[in-house]
């Protein structure tokens, strides 16, 4: 079957990449810019750096900083109003996955109209959004290169997944220097998110010859650098490697899709507001154990890319070693079990199992898994991960 590979027209990586903003803003014909970000990016002074760059080039900019973690539909509506008030013809997203996802949705509604739920699912967006330049400041989501946007509907306790080529930013400026100030817990959370992207992209039923080597490269970069970035936040080499890994992970899963871990993770985020990377990390070992039998050879290849198995190890032994490696990584990064997370109330968690399982299946991601689960099996996996 044919496969399509969609990424931004320009992906600029390396130290100082973000200083290329004006070059690409001019190339896209921008004259007035809306910067979509969050309060932390404003307060830290990062946003002001880019305002000054744009101002020096004669491009006035307005700021929308009302993006919260796990951005909501209201964040998107408010951002759209800010876009219209500013008369902007170009959006620049600065921050982690939340501002970038929100910026994608703002730009999409600006050109398509309607409501977020109208576009939920795969390739349901008829027209391209506003021109968008994405500048990630964390090394995790890979949203700067993907066709995905995840927006929360608080009224339904649901994360809406939009997946469309119309959401791909025109430019990604991947500057690892912007990630140097990330604290250890955030480094861990987004780093395992990156690893989950790569693993799921590689074992997905939609994996292909273009995404496979990118996914395995991402796995190797994470395995070789995440612990160092966590323990030594000023290590430039590790930070650069993790920024590249995050970008590669986005390229891989954005074109072969995520699987069961993400399907089960989104309901936890929607109901309990657990950071996405942490919920992925807490689920990853249990879901991988469940899924091994569906793709032993591919999980074995992941284990070898992580250094958890050697080239001479049998696939079955290598795949089993992957579970131990994932659990060891979580321990080394101080990632808790589900039952240890302060936002997860035990009574509410167990009373919500059926809803979470249903929502996971509705997202479509579990259908890409090497072993496609039933709702009952997802409930059992939540229990096992607890």
N, C-alpha and C positions, 0 to 999 in steps of 0.2 A: 504494500500500500504506500502511497506517497506521503511524505511528511513536509511540513512547513516550518521554517526556522525564522522567527521574528525577534529582532533586537533593535535598539535605537540605531539611527543612521550614523551616529557618531558616539563612540565610547572612548573617553579619554581617561587614562589611568596614570597613577604615579604621583609623587609629591609635587604639589603646586598645580595639579590638574584643574582645581576649581578656579584658579586665576585666569583660565581661558573663557570665563563666562561671557565677557563682552564680545569676544570674537564670534561665539556661537549665537548670542542674542542678535547681533547684527545680521548674521547669515540667515536667521529665521525671520528677519524683517521686523523685529520688535522695536517699538517706540515708547510704549508705556508698559511697565512690568508690575504684576502682582506677585509678591513673595509670599508663599504659603509655608508656614512654619509653626513652631510652638513657643510658649513663653520662655522656656529655658534657653532656646537658641537666641532669643532677643536679649534676655538678661545677661547672657554670657558674652555678648558683644560680637558673636559670630555673624549675625545678620547684618550688623552695621558695616562690617567689612565689605559685604556684597552691595549694600546700598551705595557706599562710597565709590565702588568700582563702576556701578551703573550710572551714578550721578556724573562721574568724571567723563563718561562717554555720551552725556546728553540724554540719558534714558531715565526719566523720573520713575520712581517706584513707590508703591503702597504696600503695606504689610497686613496680612491676615495671619494672626498668631493664635487664633482660637481653635487649634487642633489639640484634642486630648488623646491620650493613649487609647488604642482601639477606637478610632474616630467614628463618630455617630453620623446618622443622616442629617441631624441638625447642624453639625459642624460643616457638612457639605453645603447645606442651604445657606448658612451664614457666609461661607466663603464665596459662594456664587454672588451673593449680594455685594460683597466687598469687591469682587471682580467687576461687576457692572458699575458700581459707584466710581471705581478708579478709571473706568474706560480703558482697561488694560487689553493689550493684544498679545501678550506673552505671559506665561506663568513660569516662575522659578520656584521649585520645591527644595527646601533646605531642612534637613533633619533625618530622622530614622524612617522606618516604614510607614508610620502613621501620617506624617505630613505629606509624604510622597503619594501614598494611596489616596489621601484626601484631595490632593491637587489633581490627580487623575480624574477623580469623580467630579470635581468642580468644573474642570475643563470639558468633560463629557456632557454634563448637563447644560453648559453654556451653548453648545452647538446642537444638542439633540432635544432639549426640553424634557418634559415628563418628570417622573419620580424615580428614585433609585431602584425600587423593586421592579420597575418595568424592564430593567436591563440585567437583572440577576440571572446568572447562568453563563452559558458558553456562546460567544459570538452573537449576542443579541443587540449590539450597538450599531446602528446603521451608518452614522457619520463620525469622522475623526473628531477628537476633542481639540481644544485650543492648543497651540504649540506649547510644549512643555520641556523645560530643562530640569533634570533631577540632579541634586547634589547631596549624596548620602553623607551623614555624619556618624553613622554606626556601621559596623561590618557584620551584617546579619541578614536582613530581609531580601536583599537583591532586588527590591522593588524598582530600583532605578533602571532596570533593563527588562522588566517583565510586562506582560499584558494583563496582569492581575491587579485588582483592587478589592480590599475587604473592608466593608463598612457595616457598623453595628446598628441594628434596629432595636433600641432599648425596649420598645413597647412589646416586642415579641421575644426578647432575650435571644436574639439570633444574629449571627454574623452573615451578612449577605456577600457572597462571592460573585464578583463580576470578572469575567475572563474574556477579553477581546483584543484583537490586534489594534483596535482603535484607541486602546489605552496605553500603548507603548510610547514612552517619552521619545521625543526627537533626539535628545542629547542626554548622555549620562556623563557627569564629571566626577570621577571616582578618585578622590584625593585622600590618601590614608592619613595625611597630617591632621585632618579634621577629626580623626578618631582617637587621637593620642590622649585626650582627656577623659575617655570613658572609664568609669570606675570598674572594679573587678566584677561585681555581680552582673552588671550590664554586659561586659565583655563576654562573660560565660553564657548568659542567656542568648545573646544574638549569635554567638559562635556556634552553639549547638543547633540553633535554628538553621544556620548555614549548612551544617553537617546533615541535618535532616532533609533539607532541600536536595542535597546531592545524592544521598542514599535513595530517597524516594524517586528522584528523577531516573536513577539508574535501574531500579527494579520495577518501575512503572510499566504497565502494559503498553504504554505509548512511547517507551524508550526507543531510541533509534541511533543510527550510526553517526549522526552529527552531535547529539547530546551526550552519548556515552563517554567519549574521552574527556569532555568538559566536566562531567560529573565526577569521574574518577580523579581528575586533577584537583578538583575542589576537595574531595575527601583527603587526598594526600596533604594538601596545604593545611587543612584544619588539624589533621593528626600531628603534623610536624610543628605547628605554631600556636595553637590555641592555648595550651597550658602556659607557654612562655608569655603570651600577651596578657593572660590572666594574672600571672605572678609578677611580671615585669612590665608594667604599663608604659614605660618609656622606651621599650625596645622597638626601635623603628623598623627593623627587619621583620619582626613578628607582626607588627601592625600592618605593614604593607602587604604581607602575605595574606593576612586575614581579610583585608579589603578586597584583594584580588579574588580570594576564595568566595566571598559573599557575592561578588559580581558574577563569577562563574556559576555559582549555585543558582542564581536567578536566571541566567541564560539557560541552564539545564532544565530546571523544573518549569520555567515559563514556556518551554517547547515540548516537554514530555509529560508534564503535570505531576502533582504530588499525589499521595495515596492515603492510606488509612490513618497514619499518625496525624496528618493535618485535618482529616475529616473528624477525628475524635477530639482534636485540640481546640477547634473553633468553639464548640459548645461550652467547654470549660471557660474559655475567655469571655464568652457572652454572658454566662450565668454568674461567674465568680470573679471576673476581672483579673484573672491571673495573666501576667505577661505572656504573650504568644510563644516566645522562645523557651520560657520555663515550662509551659505546659507540654510543648513538643518534647523537651528533654525528659520530662517525667514519664511520658508515654513511650518513648522510643525503644527502650529495651524490651518491654512486654510485647509491644506490637511487632517488633522484629522477630521475637521468638515465635509468635503465632504465624508469621508470614514465611518463615524459612522454607517450609516444605514446598511452597509454590515456586521458588526460584533459588535452589541451593547454589547453583553455579554463580549466579550474580551476587548473592550475598557473600559467597566465598571471595569473589573478586574485590568486593568492598573491604573485606577483612584484610586482604593482602595489601590493598592500597593504604589502609590504616597502619600497616605494620603489625597487625595482630596475628597474622599467619604468614608462613613462608611459601615460596613457589612450589615446594615439594609436598606440602600438606594436602591431603585429600580434601575435596570440596566440602564433604560433610563435617570434617574436623575444623576446617577453616571457618565455615559458617557458624558453627557452635562457638568458636573463639570470638566471633564478632560480638556476641551477647556479653561476654565477660569484658571485652574492651569498652563497650558502651557504658556498662555499669561502672567500670573503673573511671572512665572520663567524668561521669556525673559526680562520683565521689571526690575526685580531684578538684572539681570546680565548685564544690559545696552546693550542688543542686539537690534539693530535698526530694523525698518521696511525696506522692500526692497527699498522704495522710499527715505529713509534716508541714505542709504549706499553710501559713496563717490565714489565708483567705478562703480555704476550703473547709467549710463546715460539714462535719461528717453526716449529720442527719439530712441536711439539704442535698448533699452530694448523692446519697443513696436513694433519696426520694425522687431525684431528678434523672436517674439512670435511663429510664425508658425514653424520656424526652431527648436526652443527649444522644442516645443511639439513633433515634429517628432523625434528628437534625443532622447528625453525621452522615447518614445515608443520603439524605436529601441534597447535601452539598455536592454529591457526585464523586468526590475524591476517592472514597473507598472502592468504587468500581474499577479504579486503575490498579488496585493492589494485587500482588501476586496470588494471594488467596482472598477472594471477595467474601466478606463476612455477612452473616445474617445479623439482624438487630439483636437477637439473643446472644450471639457471639461477641458483639460489641459490648453489651452489658457485662458479659463475663470478663472481657478484657479490662474494662474500667475497674471491676472488682479486683482483678489480679494486680493491676498497677497500683491500686490503693495501698 
